[in-house]
Amino acid sequence: MSTLVIEHLKASDLPSEWARRLQARPEQTVTVRIATEASTSAEETTSFTTDDPAFGIWQDYDETTDVEAFARRLRAPRYHRDGSRNPG
């Protein structure tokens, strides 16, 4: 993205539509900032993440049917404080 900034520009030097929308007096100074916008093509807006072969790789994994329990098991420590192994 590129940006052009023009400071201390007299309102009389603005395009008439801009000055009218700003309701600026001709002798008033303004700062104009013009930035380019990212263009979006039709192809970019229609693509979806399912085009990626890795998307949904766990969908048929039986242990993830209860997501909360699965995450809890993953986050559980391997060992208890006394050094014994956590069977989880």
Backbone as JSON Lines, residues from 0, in Angstrom:
{"i":0,"aa":"M","n":[0.85,-1.17,0.0],"ca":[0.0,0.0,0.0],"c":[0.89,1.23,0.0]}
{"i":1,"aa":"S","n":[0.55,2.21,-0.81],"ca":[1.31,3.45,-0.83],"c":[0.39,4.61,-0.44]}
{"i":2,"aa":"T","n":[1.0,5.63,0.15],"ca":[0.22,6.76,0.65],"c":[0.88,8.06,0.21]}
{"i":3,"aa":"L","n":[0.07,9.01,-0.19],"ca":[0.52,10.35,-0.53],"c":[-0.12,11.31,0.45]}
{"i":4,"aa":"V","n":[0.69,12.14,1.11],"ca":[0.17,13.12,2.06],"c":[0.58,14.51,1.59]}
{"i":5,"aa":"I","n":[-0.4,15.39,1.45],"ca":[-0.16,16.79,1.07],"c":[-0.65,17.66,2.22]}
{"i":6,"aa":"E","n":[0.29,18.35,2.86],"ca":[-0.06,19.19,4.01],"c":[-0.14,20.66,3.6]}
{"i":7,"aa":"H","n":[-0.93,21.42,4.34],"ca":[-1.06,22.87,4.19],"c":[-1.52,23.26,2.78]}
{"i":8,"aa":"L","n":[-2.44,22.49,2.24],"ca":[-2.99,22.77,0.92],"c":[-4.19,23.68,1.08]}
{"i":9,"aa":"K","n":[-4.23,24.76,0.29],"ca":[-5.39,25.66,0.37],"c":[-6.62,24.96,-0.19]}
{"i":10,"aa":"A","n":[-7.73,25.16,0.47],"ca":[-8.97,24.54,0.05],"c":[-9.34,24.96,-1.37]}
{"i":11,"aa":"S","n":[-8.93,26.14,-1.78],"ca":[-9.23,26.6,-3.14],"c":[-8.49,25.77,-4.19]}
{"i":12,"aa":"D","n":[-7.42,25.05,-3.78],"ca":[-6.68,24.19,-4.71],"c":[-7.25,22.77,-4.79]}
{"i":13,"aa":"L","n":[-8.22,22.48,-3.95],"ca":[-8.86,21.16,-3.97],"c":[-9.84,21.08,-5.14]}
{"i":14,"aa":"P","n":[-10.13,19.86,-5.59],"ca":[-11.24,19.72,-6.54],"c":[-12.52,20.26,-5.89]}
{"i":15,"aa":"S","n":[-13.35,20.91,-6.67],"ca":[-14.52,21.6,-6.11],"c":[-15.43,20.67,-5.31]}
{"i":16,"aa":"E","n":[-15.57,19.42,-5.73],"ca":[-16.41,18.47,-5.01],"c":[-15.84,18.18,-3.63]}
{"i":17,"aa":"W","n":[-14.53,18.04,-3.53],"ca":[-13.9,17.8,-2.23],"c":[-14.11,18.98,-1.29]}
{"i":18,"aa":"A","n":[-13.88,20.18,-1.79],"ca":[-14.05,21.38,-0.96],"c":[-15.5,21.51,-0.5]}
{"i":19,"aa":"R","n":[-16.42,21.2,-1.39],"ca":[-17.85,21.27,-1.02],"c":[-18.17,20.27,0.08]}
{"i":20,"aa":"R","n":[-17.66,19.04,-0.05],"ca":[-17.93,18.02,0.96],"c":[-17.29,18.37,2.29]}
{"i":21,"aa":"L","n":[-16.13,19.01,2.25],"ca":[-15.46,19.42,3.49],"c":[-16.07,20.68,4.09]}
{"i":22,"aa":"Q","n":[-16.82,21.41,3.29],"ca":[-17.37,22.7,3.69],"c":[-16.25,23.62,4.14]}
{"i":23,"aa":"A","n":[-15.18,23.61,3.34],"ca":[-14.0,24.43,3.67],"c":[-14.08,25.77,2.96]}
{"i":24,"aa":"R","n":[-13.59,26.82,3.66],"ca":[-13.48,28.14,3.05],"c":[-12.28,28.13,2.1]}
{"i":25,"aa":"P","n":[-12.29,28.9,1.02],"ca":[-11.21,28.87,0.04],"c":[-9.82,29.16,0.63]}
{"i":26,"aa":"E","n":[-9.74,30.02,1.65],"ca":[-8.44,30.38,2.23],"c":[-7.97,29.39,3.31]}
{"i":27,"aa":"Q","n":[-8.85,28.48,3.71],"ca":[-8.53,27.5,4.75],"c":[-7.53,26.48,4.21]}
{"i":28,"aa":"T","n":[-6.59,26.05,5.08],"ca":[-5.62,25.03,4.66],"c":[-6.06,23.67,5.2]}
{"i":29,"aa":"V","n":[-5.75,22.65,4.42],"ca":[-6.14,21.29,4.77],"c":[-4.97,20.34,4.52]}
{"i":30,"aa":"T","n":[-5.08,19.15,5.07],"ca":[-4.13,18.08,4.79],"c":[-4.88,17.0,4.05]}
{"i":31,"aa":"V","n":[-4.33,16.58,2.93],"ca":[-4.95,15.56,2.09],"c":[-4.1,14.31,2.18]}
{"i":32,"aa":"R","n":[-4.74,13.2,2.44],"ca":[-4.04,11.91,2.49],"c":[-4.74,10.98,1.51]}
{"i":33,"aa":"I","n":[-3.97,10.45,0.58],"ca":[-4.51,9.54,-0.43],"c":[-3.74,8.23,-0.3]}
{"i":34,"aa":"A","n":[-4.46,7.16,-0.05],"ca":[-3.84,5.84,0.12],"c":[-4.44,4.87,-0.88]}
{"i":35,"aa":"T","n":[-3.59,4.02,-1.44],"ca":[-4.1,2.99,-2.34],"c":[-4.75,1.89,-1.52]}
{"i":36,"aa":"E","n":[-5.76,1.27,-2.09],"ca":[-6.45,0.18,-1.43],"c":[-6.05,-1.13,-2.09]}
{"i":37,"aa":"A","n":[-6.05,-2.18,-1.31],"ca":[-5.75,-3.49,-1.86],"c":[-6.88,-3.9,-2.79]}
{"i":38,"aa":"S","n":[-6.52,-4.35,-3.97],"ca":[-7.55,-4.75,-4.91],"c":[-7.94,-6.2,-4.64]}
{"i":39,"aa":"T","n":[-9.22,-6.48,-4.81],"ca":[-9.7,-7.85,-4.64],"c":[-10.3,-8.29,-5.96]}
{"i":40,"aa":"S","n":[-9.76,-9.33,-6.5],"ca":[-10.32,-9.86,-7.74],"c":[-11.44,-10.83,-7.39]}
{"i":41,"aa":"A","n":[-12.23,-11.16,-8.36],"ca":[-13.34,-12.1,-8.14],"c":[-12.81,-13.45,-7.69]}
{"i":42,"aa":"E","n":[-11.65,-13.84,-8.2],"ca":[-11.08,-15.13,-7.83],"c":[-10.69,-15.16,-6.36]}
{"i":43,"aa":"E","n":[-10.13,-14.06,-5.85],"ca":[-9.72,-14.0,-4.45],"c":[-10.92,-14.07,-3.51]}
{"i":44,"aa":"T","n":[-12.02,-13.47,-3.88],"ca":[-13.18,-13.44,-2.99],"c":[-13.95,-14.76,-3.01]}
{"i":45,"aa":"T","n":[-13.82,-15.55,-4.09],"ca":[-14.56,-16.8,-4.16],"c":[-13.77,-17.99,-3.62]}
{"i":46,"aa":"S","n":[-12.45,-17.86,-3.51],"ca":[-11.68,-18.99,-2.99],"c":[-11.96,-19.17,-1.5]}
{"i":47,"aa":"F","n":[-11.85,-20.39,-1.04],"ca":[-12.14,-20.7,0.35],"c":[-11.04,-21.61,0.87]}
{"i":48,"aa":"T","n":[-10.84,-21.66,2.18],"ca":[-9.75,-22.43,2.75],"c":[-9.87,-23.92,2.51]}
{"i":49,"aa":"T","n":[-11.01,-24.41,2.12],"ca":[-11.14,-25.85,1.88],"c":[-10.35,-26.29,0.65]}
{"i":50,"aa":"D","n":[-9.81,-25.35,-0.11],"ca":[-8.96,-25.71,-1.23],"c":[-7.64,-26.31,-0.74]}
{"i":51,"aa":"D","n":[-7.32,-26.06,0.51],"ca":[-6.09,-26.59,1.1],"c":[-6.33,-28.04,1.52]}
{"i":52,"aa":"P","n":[-5.51,-28.98,1.05],"ca":[-5.74,-30.39,1.39],"c":[-5.61,-30.69,2.88]}
{"i":53,"aa":"A","n":[-4.91,-29.83,3.65],"ca":[-4.75,-30.08,5.08],"c":[-5.99,-29.65,5.88]}
{"i":54,"aa":"F","n":[-6.87,-28.87,5.28],"ca":[-8.06,-28.4,5.98],"c":[-8.99,-29.57,6.27]}
{"i":55,"aa":"G","n":[-9.39,-29.75,7.51],"ca":[-10.31,-30.81,7.9],"c":[-9.64,-32.16,8.07]}
{"i":56,"aa":"I","n":[-8.32,-32.15,8.22],"ca":[-7.59,-33.41,8.3],"c":[-8.0,-34.25,9.52]}
{"i":57,"aa":"W","n":[-8.5,-33.6,10.57],"ca":[-8.89,-34.32,11.8],"c":[-10.38,-34.61,11.84]}
{"i":58,"aa":"Q","n":[-11.14,-34.3,10.83],"ca":[-12.6,-34.4,10.91],"c":[-13.11,-35.82,11.16]}
{"i":59,"aa":"D","n":[-12.39,-36.83,10.72],"ca":[-12.84,-38.21,10.91],"c":[-12.12,-38.91,12.06]}
{"i":60,"aa":"Y","n":[-11.35,-38.16,12.84],"ca":[-10.6,-38.74,13.95],"c":[-11.55,-38.9,15.12]}
{"i":61,"aa":"D","n":[-11.82,-40.16,15.53],"ca":[-12.84,-40.44,16.54],"c":[-12.57,-39.79,17.89]}
{"i":62,"aa":"E","n":[-11.3,-39.64,18.26],"ca":[-10.98,-39.07,19.57],"c":[-11.31,-37.58,19.67]}
{"i":63,"aa":"T","n":[-11.58,-36.92,18.56],"ca":[-11.87,-35.49,18.6],"c":[-13.36,-35.18,18.55]}
{"i":64,"aa":"T","n":[-14.21,-36.19,18.72],"ca":[-15.65,-35.91,18.72],"c":[-16.02,-35.01,19.9]}
{"i":65,"aa":"D","n":[-15.37,-35.22,21.06],"ca":[-15.53,-34.32,22.21],"c":[-14.27,-33.45,22.25]}
{"i":66,"aa":"V","n":[-14.34,-32.31,21.61],"ca":[-13.16,-31.44,21.45],"c":[-12.61,-30.98,22.78]}
{"i":67,"aa":"E","n":[-13.48,-30.61,23.71],"ca":[-13.01,-30.11,25.01],"c":[-12.23,-31.18,25.77]}
{"i":68,"aa":"A","n":[-12.74,-32.41,25.78],"ca":[-12.05,-33.5,26.47],"c":[-10.73,-33.81,25.78]}
{"i":69,"aa":"F","n":[-10.72,-33.77,24.46],"ca":[-9.49,-34.03,23.72],"c":[-8.42,-32.99,24.05]}
{"i":70,"aa":"A","n":[-8.82,-31.71,24.07],"ca":[-7.87,-30.64,24.4],"c":[-7.38,-30.76,25.84]}
{"i":71,"aa":"R","n":[-8.27,-31.14,26.76],"ca":[-7.87,-31.33,28.15],"c":[-6.81,-32.42,28.27]}
{"i":72,"aa":"R","n":[-7.02,-33.53,27.55],"ca":[-6.03,-34.61,27.57],"c":[-4.69,-34.16,26.99]}
{"i":73,"aa":"L","n":[-4.74,-33.38,25.93],"ca":[-3.49,-32.88,25.33],"c":[-2.73,-31.95,26.28]}
{"i":74,"aa":"R","n":[-3.48,-31.16,27.04],"ca":[-2.86,-30.17,27.92],"c":[-2.46,-30.74,29.28]}
{"i":75,"aa":"A","n":[-2.94,-31.94,29.59],"ca":[-2.62,-32.55,30.89],"c":[-1.12,-32.83,30.96]}
{"i":76,"aa":"P","n":[-0.53,-32.61,32.14],"ca":[0.91,-32.9,32.27],"c":[1.17,-34.4,32.17]}
{"i":77,"aa":"R","n":[2.36,-34.78,31.72],"ca":[2.71,-36.2,31.59],"c":[2.98,-36.84,32.94]}
{"i":78,"aa":"Y","n":[3.43,-36.04,33.88],"ca":[3.8,-36.58,35.18],"c":[3.1,-35.8,36.29]}
{"i":79,"aa":"H","n":[2.8,-36.49,37.38],"ca":[2.26,-35.84,38.57],"c":[3.41,-35.19,39.33]}
{"i":80,"aa":"R","n":[3.09,-34.37,40.32],"ca":[4.12,-33.69,41.13],"c":[5.04,-34.67,41.84]}
{"i":81,"aa":"D","n":[4.52,-35.84,42.18],"ca":[5.34,-36.82,42.91],"c":[6.25,-37.62,41.95]}
{"i":82,"aa":"G","n":[6.17,-37.35,40.65],"ca":[7.01,-38.03,39.68],"c":[6.38,-39.23,39.02]}
{"i":83,"aa":"S","n":[5.21,-39.63,39.51],"ca":[4.54,-40.78,38.88],"c":[3.93,-40.37,37.56]}
{"i":84,"aa":"R","n":[3.82,-41.3,36.68],"ca":[3.32,-41.04,35.31],"c":[1.8,-40.83,35.32]}
{"i":85,"aa":"N","n":[1.34,-39.84,34.58],"ca":[-0.09,-39.59,34.41],"c":[-0.57,-40.51,33.29]}
{"i":86,"aa":"P","n":[-1.55,-41.38,33.54],"ca":[-1.97,-42.35,32.52],"c":[-2.7,-41.71,31.34]}
{"i":87,"aa":"G","n":[-3.2,-40.46,31.51],"ca":[-4.0,-39.78,30.52],"c":[-3.44,-39.8,29.18]}
